[in-house]
């Protein structure tokens, strides 16, 4: 994963489950669906560790909440 916090280019190597999770998040999937992608890639997927990793890497630039009109899966 390549990120540019403060215009500095940083490269982070992700495990297969982390790549699946990050790709789903980047595509706009809700966190639950992104976690399912990570679990599908590896049964040992660590949701908390991967989520914290995205924040620590500076890969998260915004959050949005589901509205009441959106169904919960």
Buried (B, 14 or more C-beta within 10 A) or exposed (E): BEBEEEEEEEEBEBBEBBBBBBBBBEEEBBBEBBBBBBBEBBEEBBBEEBBEBBEEBBBEEEEEEEEEEEEEE
